[in-house]
Amino acid sequence: MPRWLAVAFLFLVACRRPPAAENKPAAVAEPAPKVEIELEETKPAPPATVEKLLVPGDTVASIVRSADGKAPLSVFVGGVCSNAGAYLWSFREAAQKAGGVVALEGDQPCGPGASSDYHTFSWDASRLHARIEAALAASGVMEIPKEGITLVGYSQGAALGEQLAARHPGRYARVVVIASPRDPSPASFAKSRALVTMACDREVTARMRQAAAATKRLGTPATYLEMPGCIHGQVGDGERLFGEAFDWLAANEKPLDPTAKPTRIAGAPN
């Protein structure tokens, strides 16, 4: 091929070459739109307080209401010449957290010279049962739920509470026995869902320790808690200890009997 023809051919090829690709800037991703989620503010529970509860046909009781306004399903029963409202003040926050507590005063006067603010319970478990139902009814409870309620008894109230737990295990399903004046019988709590025993560290503690251990061996979940720095009739570190008691009962109770049913409650005792 003549040289001039080859040069012409190369010139034509160069002229037909496609233009170089234009350098375009890379696409920049747009930022994702901001999504603002408004979280509903959780309001803290109001401070717990102890109120008077009028019970038709009976002595005025005391109550700590639950934070959600539901009727309480725990009951406190004190001892000889005691003041239920004063006891309730010592663990009012724990009572509110546990869903509220009704505290009954005794149905008998303390005796000559004693303050009218203090009362004693008659040794009549059947009457106490009726009084508890009347107080629960006054607080808004219409029926005992199938899960039962929690009964807390101190001293004389502990001995009476043991009788109620043995007679009505479906109702008084969870029991707190504090410094009972007699040796609790493990058989009384055989059908209970859970038991906590308590005592002050400056009184005889063996009775409550042994009761918890013996009840546990019988098959009912049970434990012992000790209140520090107090003697019989007093409360030591009430918020913490009662809070632990309520929490322990809820976490360790026996499974619910599948045949359990709610039970309507009665009104005021005669």
Buried (B, 14 or more C-beta within 10 A) or exposed (E): EEEEEEEEEEEEEEEEEEEEEEEEEEEEEEEEEEEEEEEEEEEEEEEBEBEEBEBEEBBBBBBBBBBEEEBBBBBBBBBBBBBBBBBBBBBBBBBBBBBBBBBBBBBBEBEEEEEEEBBBBEEBBEBBBBBBBBBBBBBEBEEBBBBBBBBBBBBBBBBBBBBBBBEBBBBBBBBBBBBBEEEBBBEBBBBBBBBBBBBBEBBEBEBBBBBBBBBBEBEBBBBBBBBEEBEBBBBBBBBBBBBBBBEBBEEBBBEEBEEBEEBEBEEBBE
